[in-house]
Amino acid sequence: MKSVLNNWAISRGEGSDVMRFFKSMNEDESHNWKKGVFFGFYAYMLITAINYFYYSVMGSALFSPGYIFLSGIAVAFLFEFIFNLKRKKI
C-alpha cells in the first residue's frame, strides 16, 4: 500500500519539479514580495478607513467590497513588480 501511495505522490509531482506551476523565487524576489504585501495591507487599511468614515457621514458605502479586495491585491503585485524592476536595473 505504501508503494502505491508513493507512486501516486510522484505521479502528481510532489517531491519533484514535474508539476511545478510557479518558478521558485530567489531571496531578493521573496523580500520584494514581502514589501509588496506590506504596502498592499496598508492600502487595505486606508481604503477601509476611507470607506468607514464615508459611511459614517453619508450613510452609504463609497467602495464596494470587491473593489476593496482587488485594490489591496493589485497594490501588492504592483509594488512587487516595481521593486523587482528596480532590482534588475541596479
C-alpha angles and dihedrals in degrees: 000000000000093000090051090054092046091051090048091051092049093048089053089053098249110152093014139072094244099101101028110143098184130040118244116262120234122225095271094048091049091050091048091051090053090051090048091052089051091057091042091054092052090047087056091050094047095047092045091050092049090048092048095050092045089051091049092054104033103028096233134078120260097202129037119235089246091056092049092049096048094043093058092048092046092051091050093051093042094053092045089052092049093048091049091050091050090050092052093049093054 
